[in-house]
Amino acid sequence: MLKINADNNDKLGGEVIERPVTFSEVNATFYHVIGIDPNTSTA
């Protein structure tokens, strides 16, 4: 389950203050979930 901590966002919740996630991290997670090793694949 996703837990959202309001203390990690700006006042309106639009920008992450602590530990923003990059596109590369999202992409690596997606590859991992579908069974592709993100460290050995090329895009």
Biopython code that builds the backbone (N, CA, C, O; Angstrom):
import numpy as np
from Bio.PDB.StructureBuilder import StructureBuilder

atoms = [
    (1, "MET", "N", (0.836, -1.180, 0.000)),
    (1, "MET", "CA", (0.000, 0.000, 0.000)),
    (1, "MET", "C", (0.885, 1.249, 0.000)),
    (1, "MET", "O", (1.892, 1.300, 0.707)),
    (2, "LEU", "N", (0.517, 2.224, -0.772)),
    (2, "LEU", "CA", (1.252, 3.483, -0.863)),
    (2, "LEU", "C", (0.920, 4.367, 0.322)),
    (2, "LEU", "O", (-0.249, 4.632, 0.601)),
    (3, "LYS", "N", (1.945, 4.820, 1.014)),
    (3, "LYS", "CA", (1.757, 5.724, 2.148)),
    (3, "LYS", "C", (2.269, 7.100, 1.754)),
    (3, "LYS", "O", (3.434, 7.249, 1.387)),
    (4, "ILE", "N", (1.432, 8.072, 1.827)),
    (4, "ILE", "CA", (1.811, 9.438, 1.482)),
    (4, "ILE", "C", (2.031, 10.220, 2.768)),
    (4, "ILE", "O", (1.159, 10.283, 3.635)),
    (5, "ASN", "N", (3.199, 10.804, 2.873)),
    (5, "ASN", "CA", (3.543, 11.605, 4.040)),
    (5, "ASN", "C", (3.488, 13.070, 3.640)),
    (5, "ASN", "O", (4.285, 13.519, 2.816)),
    (6, "ALA", "N", (2.568, 13.806, 4.207)),
    (6, "ALA", "CA", (2.379, 15.212, 3.837)),
    (6, "ALA", "C", (3.592, 16.071, 4.173)),
    (6, "ALA", "O", (3.765, 17.146, 3.599)),
    (7, "ASP", "N", (4.430, 15.611, 5.090)),
    (7, "ASP", "CA", (5.606, 16.396, 5.479)),
    (7, "ASP", "C", (6.682, 16.397, 4.394)),
    (7, "ASP", "O", (7.590, 17.227, 4.438)),
    (8, "ASN", "N", (6.602, 15.494, 3.431)),
    (8, "ASN", "CA", (7.614, 15.406, 2.384)),
    (8, "ASN", "C", (7.259, 16.226, 1.150)),
    (8, "ASN", "O", (8.019, 16.237, 0.182)),
    (9, "ASN", "N", (6.136, 16.901, 1.165)),
    (9, "ASN", "CA", (5.681, 17.684, 0.016)),
    (9, "ASN", "C", (5.662, 19.161, 0.362)),
    (9, "ASN", "O", (5.725, 19.553, 1.527)),
    (10, "ASP", "N", (5.571, 19.986, -0.709)),
    (10, "ASP", "CA", (5.422, 21.408, -0.453)),
    (10, "ASP", "C", (4.021, 21.684, 0.106)),
    (10, "ASP", "O", (3.238, 20.755, 0.305)),
    (11, "LYS", "N", (3.715, 22.930, 0.352)),
    (11, "LYS", "CA", (2.455, 23.291, 1.005)),
    (11, "LYS", "C", (1.215, 22.790, 0.251)),
    (11, "LYS", "O", (0.228, 22.392, 0.869)),
    (12, "LEU", "N", (1.273, 22.812, -1.075)),
    (12, "LEU", "CA", (0.126, 22.379, -1.881)),
    (12, "LEU", "C", (0.199, 20.910, -2.293)),
    (12, "LEU", "O", (-0.747, 20.382, -2.877)),
    (13, "GLY", "N", (1.321, 20.246, -1.991)),
    (13, "GLY", "CA", (1.470, 18.842, -2.360)),
    (13, "GLY", "C", (1.892, 18.631, -3.790)),
    (13, "GLY", "O", (1.851, 17.502, -4.280)),
    (14, "GLY", "N", (2.294, 19.678, -4.476)),
    (14, "GLY", "CA", (2.655, 19.568, -5.879)),
    (14, "GLY", "C", (4.096, 19.186, -6.144)),
    (14, "GLY", "O", (4.401, 18.619, -7.193)),
    (15, "GLU", "N", (4.985, 19.484, -5.216)),
    (15, "GLU", "CA", (6.410, 19.196, -5.387)),
    (15, "GLU", "C", (6.935, 18.441, -4.177)),
    (15, "GLU", "O", (6.598, 18.754, -3.035)),
    (16, "VAL", "N", (7.763, 17.445, -4.448)),
    (16, "VAL", "CA", (8.374, 16.672, -3.369)),
    (16, "VAL", "C", (9.587, 17.427, -2.835)),
    (16, "VAL", "O", (10.422, 17.894, -3.610)),
    (17, "ILE", "N", (9.682, 17.545, -1.534)),
    (17, "ILE", "CA", (10.811, 18.227, -0.913)),
    (17, "ILE", "C", (11.942, 17.239, -0.642)),
    (17, "ILE", "O", (13.103, 17.521, -0.939)),
    (18, "GLU", "N", (11.601, 16.085, -0.081)),
    (18, "GLU", "CA", (12.595, 15.065, 0.235)),
    (18, "GLU", "C", (12.482, 13.897, -0.733)),
    (18, "GLU", "O", (11.380, 13.435, -1.030)),
    (19, "ARG", "N", (13.613, 13.423, -1.223)),
    (19, "ARG", "CA", (13.733, 12.207, -2.020)),
    (19, "ARG", "C", (12.790, 12.168, -3.236)),
    (19, "ARG", "O", (11.950, 11.274, -3.339)),
    (20, "PRO", "N", (12.930, 13.134, -4.153)),
    (20, "PRO", "CA", (12.143, 13.053, -5.388)),
    (20, "PRO", "C", (12.586, 11.844, -6.216)),
    (20, "PRO", "O", (13.762, 11.480, -6.199)),
    (21, "VAL", "N", (11.668, 11.233, -6.925)),
    (21, "VAL", "CA", (11.953, 10.054, -7.742)),
    (21, "VAL", "C", (12.220, 10.495, -9.173)),
    (21, "VAL", "O", (11.469, 11.294, -9.734)),
    (22, "THR", "N", (13.305, 9.967, -9.768)),
    (22, "THR", "CA", (13.644, 10.323, -11.143)),
    (22, "THR", "C", (12.993, 9.360, -12.123)),
    (22, "THR", "O", (12.553, 8.276, -11.740)),
    (23, "PHE", "N", (12.936, 9.756, -13.379)),
    (23, "PHE", "CA", (12.380, 8.894, -14.418)),
    (23, "PHE", "C", (13.167, 7.589, -14.513)),
    (23, "PHE", "O", (12.582, 6.528, -14.729)),
    (24, "SER", "N", (14.472, 7.660, -14.353)),
    (24, "SER", "CA", (15.302, 6.452, -14.416)),
    (24, "SER", "C", (14.915, 5.447, -13.343)),
    (24, "SER", "O", (14.907, 4.243, -13.596)),
    (25, "GLU", "N", (14.597, 5.927, -12.158)),
    (25, "GLU", "CA", (14.175, 5.031, -11.082)),
    (25, "GLU", "C", (12.830, 4.394, -11.386)),
    (25, "GLU", "O", (12.641, 3.202, -11.141)),
    (26, "VAL", "N", (11.894, 5.169, -11.914)),
    (26, "VAL", "CA", (10.589, 4.633, -12.283)),
    (26, "VAL", "C", (10.751, 3.595, -13.386)),
    (26, "VAL", "O", (10.136, 2.530, -13.339)),
    (27, "ASN", "N", (11.577, 3.906, -14.375)),
    (27, "ASN", "CA", (11.816, 2.995, -15.482)),
    (27, "ASN", "C", (12.464, 1.692, -14.999)),
    (27, "ASN", "O", (12.065, 0.609, -15.427)),
    (28, "ALA", "N", (13.451, 1.790, -14.116)),
    (28, "ALA", "CA", (14.114, 0.604, -13.576)),
    (28, "ALA", "C", (13.134, -0.261, -12.792)),
    (28, "ALA", "O", (13.190, -1.489, -12.867)),
    (29, "THR", "N", (12.243, 0.370, -12.044)),
    (29, "THR", "CA", (11.230, -0.375, -11.297)),
    (29, "THR", "C", (10.294, -1.099, -12.247)),
    (29, "THR", "O", (9.964, -2.264, -12.028)),
    (30, "PHE", "N", (9.865, -0.420, -13.298)),
    (30, "PHE", "CA", (8.986, -1.038, -14.299)),
    (30, "PHE", "C", (9.672, -2.240, -14.937)),
    (30, "PHE", "O", (9.073, -3.311, -15.039)),
    (31, "TYR", "N", (10.909, -2.077, -15.362)),
    (31, "TYR", "CA", (11.662, -3.193, -15.947)),
    (31, "TYR", "C", (11.752, -4.359, -14.972)),
    (31, "TYR", "O", (11.554, -5.511, -15.358)),
    (32, "HIS", "N", (12.049, -4.066, -13.714)),
    (32, "HIS", "CA", (12.169, -5.107, -12.699)),
    (32, "HIS", "C", (10.861, -5.890, -12.551)),
    (32, "HIS", "O", (10.871, -7.118, -12.473)),
    (33, "VAL", "N", (9.731, -5.166, -12.514)),
    (33, "VAL", "CA", (8.429, -5.795, -12.330)),
    (33, "VAL", "C", (8.087, -6.715, -13.490)),
    (33, "VAL", "O", (7.486, -7.768, -13.278)),
    (34, "ILE", "N", (8.455, -6.343, -14.714)),
    (34, "ILE", "CA", (8.128, -7.194, -15.858)),
    (34, "ILE", "C", (9.210, -8.231, -16.161)),
    (34, "ILE", "O", (9.119, -8.971, -17.141)),
    (35, "GLY", "N", (10.250, -8.276, -15.295)),
    (35, "GLY", "CA", (11.245, -9.337, -15.403)),
    (35, "GLY", "C", (12.474, -9.038, -16.242)),
    (35, "GLY", "O", (13.192, -9.958, -16.635)),
    (36, "ILE", "N", (12.728, -7.769, -16.521)),
    (36, "ILE", "CA", (13.906, -7.381, -17.301)),
    (36, "ILE", "C", (14.926, -6.766, -16.349)),
    (36, "ILE", "O", (14.577, -5.909, -15.537)),
    (37, "ASP", "N", (16.177, -7.194, -16.442)),
    (37, "ASP", "CA", (17.223, -6.617, -15.597)),
    (37, "ASP", "C", (17.585, -5.236, -16.153)),
    (37, "ASP", "O", (18.144, -5.143, -17.246)),
    (38, "PRO", "N", (17.274, -4.166, -15.417)),
    (38, "PRO", "CA", (17.538, -2.816, -15.924)),
    (38, "PRO", "C", (19.026, -2.506, -16.052)),
    (38, "PRO", "O", (19.402, -1.561, -16.747)),
    (39, "ASN", "N", (19.882, -3.294, -15.387)),
    (39, "ASN", "CA", (21.322, -3.061, -15.452)),
    (39, "ASN", "C", (21.943, -3.630, -16.719)),
    (39, "ASN", "O", (23.053, -3.240, -17.083)),
    (40, "THR", "N", (21.256, -4.539, -17.397)),
    (40, "THR", "CA", (21.828, -5.160, -18.588)),
    (40, "THR", "C", (21.063, -4.826, -19.866)),
    (40, "THR", "O", (21.501, -5.187, -20.958)),
    (41, "SER", "N", (19.927, -4.142, -19.742)),
    (41, "SER", "CA", (19.138, -3.819, -20.940)),
    (41, "SER", "C", (19.547, -2.466, -21.509)),
    (41, "SER", "O", (20.070, -1.607, -20.798)),
    (42, "THR", "N", (19.301, -2.295, -22.795)),
    (42, "THR", "CA", (19.558, -1.010, -23.439)),
    (42, "THR", "C", (18.242, -0.449, -23.941)),
    (42, "THR", "O", (17.343, -1.195, -24.326)),
    (43, "ALA", "N", (18.138, 0.847, -23.933)),
    (43, "ALA", "CA", (16.886, 1.471, -24.387)),
    (43, "ALA", "C", (17.154, 2.373, -25.557)),
    (43, "ALA", "O", (16.230, 2.991, -26.084)),
]
sb = StructureBuilder()
sb.init_structure("model")
sb.init_model(0)
sb.init_chain("A")
sb.init_seg("    ")
for serial, (resi, resn, name, xyz) in enumerate(atoms, 1):
    if name == "N":
        sb.init_residue(resn, " ", resi, " ")
    sb.init_atom(name, np.array(xyz, "f"), 0.0, 1.0, " ", f" {name:<3s}", serial, name[0])
structure = sb.get_structure()
